Amino acid sequence: MSDEQATTIPAGTGMRLVTFETDGPDGPEQRTGALVEGGVLDLAAAAEVPADMLALLEAGAPALAAAREAVAAGTGPIVPAGEYRLAPPLPRPNSLRDFMVVEEHVMNSFKKVPDEWFNLPVYYAGNVDEIYGPDDVVPWPGYSDKLDYELELCAVVGMAGRRIPVERAAEHIAGYTLYNDWSARDIQEREMSVGIGPAMGKHFASSIGPCIATDIDHDQIVLAATIDGEEWSRGAIGDMHFSFEQIISWVSQEQTLYPGDLLGSGTMGRGCGYELDRWIAPGSVVELSADGIGTLRNQVGEKGAGARRVTEPARQVA
């Protein structure tokens, strides 16, 4: 068990937690919700939980239990489709660590799996200030000619902990979301030839969404990616060499994990254009999907045109 917090995240009724944007009295605002039949249940109003997703996770087990009760009861204000837009479920994560733990992807990318890969769940630290959500237009960096998608799953940490044993690690996971680790392959290759990185090859954009799904069997999740309506990639999360539980135990040895930390699985085998030698183009629509989570859809912008978030004008409410 964590030596920082003993209260476990409650299991039970599955939820699909979202951050949604709607019009408020002072303009567009973002609130926490849950996808339900007919639209989005406004959790801040129905369960009196924080309207900010990071604050909701930080509020811990009591807040998540209250949200579950509201979803199970089916009572409270429901915002119907057409009157809201989905933002990234966690608009600004506490941190982002992206691992590389699927052997087929490593073999396809490097042609040989490094010996230490089998011993260490390695990762790079992402940029939490460039997070995109459903239907946002993702920027094509002006310094890159080869933009790529990556088909991944993220575990969302919901409970703080340090030195977490593998057998208790699942208690620290609030849920899972889809993750597109956008990659500028040409600049990434140049950076990593120096023996450090990636940085500029990754830090311009990450997409997550459409929701944080709780109480799902992540080992059974199958992910797929379609480009302009054609399926390019499909992979099973069970192909991970290290499980999320093992990842949590490894990382938390001398680092405290906090609510709102994201832990990426790394790319599924044949889960990116680099492995397939197929490349997206400006204007391409990239969709990642998984049963129980939904579809994360983004269009790629024109090279050098900059960011255009659907939810950009919104403000967080307390």
C-alpha positions in Angstrom: 0.0 0.0 0.0 1.1 3.6 -0.5 2.9 5.0 2.4 1.2 8.4 1.7 -2.5 7.5 1.5 -4.5 4.4 2.5 -7.9 5.3 1.2 -8.5 3.3 -1.9 -10.4 4.4 -5.0 -13.8 2.9 -4.9 -14.7 0.3 -7.5 -18.2 -0.4 -8.7 -20.3 1.4 -11.3 -18.2 2.3 -14.3 -18.1 5.9 -15.4 -16.9 7.8 -18.5 -15.7 11.0 -16.9 -15.3 14.1 -19.2 -14.5 17.7 -19.1 -17.1 19.5 -21.1 -17.5 23.1 -22.3 -20.8 24.9 -22.2 -22.0 28.5 -22.1 -22.1 30.0 -18.7 -23.3 33.4 -17.4 -19.9 34.9 -18.0 -19.1 33.1 -21.3 -17.8 29.6 -22.1 -16.7 27.5 -19.1 -15.4 24.0 -18.5 -17.0 21.6 -16.0 -16.6 17.9 -15.0 -19.2 15.5 -16.2 -20.0 11.9 -17.0 -21.3 10.6 -20.3 -24.8 9.2 -19.9 -27.7 8.4 -22.1 -29.0 11.7 -23.5 -25.8 13.7 -23.0 -23.5 14.7 -20.2 -24.4 14.6 -16.5 -23.1 17.8 -14.9 -21.2 16.2 -11.9 -20.4 19.5 -10.2 -24.1 20.2 -9.9 -25.4 16.6 -9.4 -22.8 15.4 -6.9 -21.3 18.7 -5.6 -17.8 17.6 -6.7 -15.2 20.0 -8.1 -15.8 21.3 -11.6 -12.2 20.9 -12.5 -11.0 17.3 -13.3 -7.7 17.6 -11.6 -9.3 19.0 -8.5 -11.9 16.1 -8.6 -9.1 13.5 -8.7 -7.2 15.3 -5.9 -10.4 15.2 -3.8 -9.9 11.5 -3.8 -12.2 8.6 -3.0 -15.1 10.5 -1.4 -15.5 12.7 -4.6 -15.3 9.7 -6.9 -17.8 7.8 -4.8 -20.2 10.8 -4.9 -19.8 10.9 -8.7 -20.5 7.2 -9.0 -23.7 7.6 -6.9 -24.9 10.4 -9.1 -24.3 8.4 -12.2 -25.9 5.3 -10.8 -28.9 7.3 -9.6 -29.3 9.0 -13.0 -30.5 12.2 -11.4 -29.2 15.7 -11.8 -28.8 18.1 -14.7 -28.0 16.5 -18.0 -26.7 18.7 -20.8 -28.0 17.4 -24.1 -25.9 16.7 -27.2 -25.5 19.9 -29.2 -25.2 22.1 -26.1 -21.7 21.1 -25.1 -18.3 20.4 -26.5 -15.8 17.9 -25.1 -12.4 19.3 -23.9 -9.5 17.0 -23.0 -10.8 15.0 -20.0 -7.8 16.3 -18.0 -7.1 19.7 -19.6 -3.8 20.1 -17.8 -2.4 16.9 -16.4 -0.2 17.0 -13.3 2.5 15.2 -15.3 2.9 13.1 -18.4 5.2 10.0 -18.6 5.1 8.0 -21.8 6.6 4.5 -21.8 7.7 2.2 -24.6 6.6 -1.3 -23.5 5.2 -3.0 -26.6 7.9 -5.2 -28.1 6.6 -5.2 -31.7 6.7 -1.4 -31.9 10.3 -1.4 -30.5 11.4 -4.1 -33.0 9.7 -2.3 -36.0 11.2 1.0 -35.0 14.8 0.0 -34.1 15.1 -3.4 -35.9 16.6 -4.8 -32.7 15.3 -4.7 -29.2 17.9 -3.4 -26.8 18.8 -5.8 -24.0 17.9 -3.4 -21.2 14.4 -2.9 -22.7 13.4 -6.2 -21.2 14.6 -5.1 -17.7 13.4 -1.5 -17.4 10.1 0.2 -18.3 11.7 3.3 -19.9 9.8 6.6 -20.6 10.2 10.2 -21.6 8.5 13.1 -19.9 5.9 14.9 -22.0 4.6 18.5 -22.1 1.5 19.0 -20.0 0.9 22.5 -21.5 0.1 21.3 -25.0 -2.8 19.0 -24.4 -5.5 18.6 -27.1 -8.9 17.0 -26.9 -11.7 15.6 -29.1 -12.1 17.5 -32.4 -9.3 19.9 -31.7 -7.1 20.8 -34.7 -3.6 19.6 -33.9 -0.7 21.8 -35.1 1.8 20.6 -37.7 5.1 22.1 -36.5 6.8 24.4 -39.0 10.1 22.6 -38.5 8.8 19.2 -39.5 8.0 17.5 -42.8 7.0 14.1 -41.3 4.2 14.3 -38.7 3.0 11.0 -37.2 0.3 9.7 -34.9 0.8 7.1 -32.2 -1.9 4.7 -31.0 -1.7 4.4 -27.2 -3.6 4.1 -23.9 -3.0 6.2 -20.8 -3.6 5.2 -17.2 -4.8 8.2 -15.1 -3.4 8.2 -11.6 -6.2 8.9 -9.0 -4.4 8.4 -5.7 -1.0 9.6 -4.5 1.6 7.1 -3.5 5.3 6.2 -3.1 7.0 2.8 -3.1 3.8 1.2 -4.3 3.9 -2.6 -4.5 2.7 -4.2 -7.7 -0.2 -6.0 -5.9 -1.6 -2.6 -4.7 -0.8 -0.5 -7.8 -4.3 -0.9 -9.4 -5.8 0.9 -6.4 -3.9 4.1 -7.6 -5.5 4.1 -11.1 -8.6 6.2 -11.5 -9.2 5.1 -15.1 -8.0 5.0 -18.6 -8.1 7.3 -21.7 -6.9 7.2 -25.3 -3.6 8.9 -26.0 -2.2 10.1 -29.3 1.5 10.9 -28.9 2.0 13.1 -31.9 5.5 12.9 -33.3 7.6 15.0 -35.6 9.7 12.1 -36.8 12.4 13.9 -38.7 13.3 16.3 -35.9 12.9 13.4 -33.4 15.4 11.3 -35.2 17.9 14.2 -35.3 17.4 14.9 -31.6 17.8 11.3 -30.5 21.0 10.8 -32.6 22.7 13.0 -30.0 21.7 10.5 -27.3 19.0 12.6 -25.6 15.3 13.4 -26.1 12.8 13.4 -27.6 11.8 17.0 -27.0 10.8 19.2 -29.9 9.9 16.0 -31.7 7.1 15.4 -29.2 6.4 18.5 -27.0 4.2 20.4 -29.5 1.1 18.3 -29.0 -0.5 15.4 -27.2 -4.2 14.4 -27.5 -6.2 12.6 -24.9 -9.8 11.6 -24.6 -12.7 11.5 -25.2 -13.2 10.4 -21.5 -11.5 8.8 -18.5 -13.2 5.3 -18.3 -13.3 3.7 -14.9 -13.7 0.1 -14.0 -12.7 -1.4 -17.3 -10.5 -4.5 -17.9 -7.6 -2.8 -19.5 -5.9 -6.1 -20.4 -8.8 -6.8 -22.8 -8.8 -3.4 -24.5 -8.3 -3.4 -28.3 -7.3 -0.1 -29.8 -7.6 1.0 -33.5 -6.5 4.0 -35.5 -8.1 5.1 -38.7 -6.8 7.8 -41.1 -9.3 9.6 -43.2 -11.7 6.7 -42.7 -9.2 3.9 -43.4 -8.0 1.6 -40.6 -4.2 1.7 -40.4 -3.5 0.2 -37.0 -5.0 -2.2 -34.5 -3.4 -3.5 -31.3 -4.2 -5.1 -27.9 -3.1 -3.4 -24.7 -2.4 -6.9 -23.3 0.7 -6.9 -25.5 2.6 -4.7 -23.0 5.8 -6.3 -21.7 5.4 -4.4 -18.5 1.9 -3.9 -17.1 0.6 -0.5 -15.8 0.8 -2.0 -12.3 4.5 -2.8 -12.8 5.1 0.6 -14.3 3.6 2.3 -11.2 5.6 0.2 -8.8 8.9 0.9 -10.7 8.3 4.7 -11.1 7.2 5.2 -7.5 10.3 3.8 -5.9 11.8 7.2 -5.4 9.2 9.5 -6.9 5.8 10.2 -5.5 2.9 9.7 -8.0 0.1 12.2 -7.7 -3.5 12.4 -8.9 -3.6 13.7 -12.4 -0.4 12.0 -13.5 -0.7 10.3 -16.9 1.2 7.1 -17.7 1.2 6.2 -21.4 1.5 2.7 -22.6 3.7 3.5 -25.6 2.7 2.7 -29.1 0.9 -0.5 -30.0 2.7 -2.7 -32.6 2.2 -1.2 -36.0 0.5 1.7 -34.3 2.1 4.5 -36.1 3.0 5.6 -39.6 6.7 5.2 -39.0 6.3 1.4 -38.6 4.1 1.2 -41.7 6.0 3.7 -43.9 2.7 5.4 -44.4 2.4 9.1 -43.7 -0.5 11.4 -42.8 -0.9 14.7 -44.6 -2.0 18.2 -43.7 -5.7 18.1 -43.2 -5.8 14.4 -42.4 -8.4 13.2 -39.8 -6.9 10.8 -37.3 -9.3 8.7 -35.1 -8.2 6.5 -32.2 -10.9 4.2 -30.7 -11.3 1.6 -28.0 -14.4 -0.2 -26.7 -15.5 1.3 -23.4 -13.7 4.6 -24.0 -14.9 5.8 -27.4 -13.2 7.7 -30.2 -10.6 10.4 -30.0 -10.8 12.4 -33.3 -8.4 15.1 -34.4 -7.7 16.8 -37.7 -4.1 17.8 -38.5 -3.5 21.5 -39.3 -1.5 23.0 -42.1 2.3 23.1 -41.7 3.3 26.0 -39.5 -0.3 27.3 -39.1 -0.2 27.0 -35.3 -2.7 25.6 -32.8 -6.5 25.8 -33.0 -8.3 24.2 -30.1 -12.1 23.9 -30.2 -12.2 24.5 -26.5 -9.6 27.3 -26.3 -11.8 30.2 -25.2 -13.2 28.3 -22.2 -12.3 29.0 -18.6 -12.1 26.6 -15.7 -14.7 27.2 -13.0 -14.3 26.5 -9.3 
